[in-house]
Amino acid sequence: MATIFQTMHQDEALVVKSLLESAGLHAEIAGEHILDVYPIFFPEAGGIRISVPDEEAEDAAAVIEDYLGNKDSGGPDDSAER
């Protein structure tokens, strides 16, 4: 398994996992529930990690790159006329 995304936010981890699964990839969240039990643990441990099988890492990276691009720009490209 390859770790392809890390975040300190459980909601963001769930969004990314959902995006990966909707692309047909097999994503797993490590440490998904420990944040509720022991939140101080996560900054030292690197946060919530999302992993995919090694053979899906390249496709997963493309999905995450698209997600981060949309997140940074405020959303999908809506410059096209409607």
C-alpha positions as CSV (number, residue, x, y, z in Angstrom):
1,M,0.0,0.0,0.0
2,A,1.2,3.5,-0.8
3,T,0.3,6.5,1.3
4,I,-0.9,9.1,-1.1
5,F,-2.5,11.8,1.0
6,Q,-2.3,13.1,4.6
7,T,-4.5,15.6,6.4
8,M,-5.2,16.8,9.9
9,H,-8.9,17.0,9.1
10,Q,-11.2,14.0,9.2
11,D,-13.8,15.6,6.9
12,E,-11.1,16.2,4.2
13,A,-9.9,12.6,4.5
14,L,-13.5,11.4,3.9
15,V,-13.9,13.7,0.8
16,V,-10.6,12.5,-0.7
17,K,-11.4,8.8,0.0
18,S,-14.8,9.3,-1.7
19,L,-13.2,10.9,-4.7
20,L,-10.8,8.1,-5.0
21,E,-13.5,5.4,-4.7
22,S,-15.7,7.2,-7.3
23,A,-12.7,7.0,-9.6
24,G,-12.7,3.2,-9.1
25,L,-9.7,3.1,-6.8
26,H,-9.5,1.2,-3.5
27,A,-8.7,3.7,-0.7
28,E,-8.2,3.1,3.0
29,I,-8.0,5.6,5.8
30,A,-5.5,4.8,8.5
31,G,-6.2,6.4,11.9
32,E,-9.7,7.5,10.8
33,H,-11.3,7.2,14.3
34,I,-8.4,7.8,16.6
35,L,-8.7,11.6,16.1
36,D,-11.9,11.5,18.1
37,V,-10.2,9.7,20.9
38,Y,-6.9,11.4,21.1
39,P,-6.6,14.5,18.9
40,I,-3.2,15.6,20.3
41,F,-1.6,12.4,18.8
42,F,-2.1,13.4,15.2
43,P,0.3,16.4,14.7
44,E,3.2,14.2,15.8
45,A,2.0,11.1,13.8
46,G,1.4,13.0,10.6
47,G,-2.4,13.1,10.7
48,I,-4.9,10.9,8.9
49,R,-3.3,8.9,6.1
50,I,-5.0,7.7,3.0
51,S,-3.5,4.7,1.2
52,V,-4.1,2.9,-2.0
53,P,-2.6,-0.3,-3.5
54,D,0.8,0.4,-5.0
55,E,-0.5,-0.3,-8.6
56,E,-3.2,2.4,-8.2
57,A,-0.8,5.1,-6.7
58,E,-0.3,6.9,-10.0
59,D,-4.0,7.1,-10.8
60,A,-4.7,8.2,-7.2
61,A,-2.1,10.9,-7.4
62,A,-3.9,12.3,-10.5
63,V,-7.2,12.4,-8.7
64,I,-5.7,14.1,-5.7
65,E,-3.9,16.6,-7.9
66,D,-7.2,17.5,-9.5
67,Y,-8.8,17.8,-6.1
68,L,-6.1,20.1,-4.8
69,G,-6.2,22.2,-7.9
70,N,-9.9,22.7,-7.6
71,K,-9.6,23.4,-3.9
72,D,-6.9,26.1,-4.4
73,S,-8.8,27.8,-7.2
74,G,-12.1,27.8,-5.3
75,G,-13.8,25.1,-7.3
76,P,-14.2,23.6,-10.8
77,D,-13.5,25.8,-13.8
78,D,-16.7,27.8,-14.1
79,S,-15.4,30.3,-16.6
80,A,-17.2,28.7,-19.5
81,E,-20.4,30.5,-20.5
82,R,-23.6,28.8,-19.6
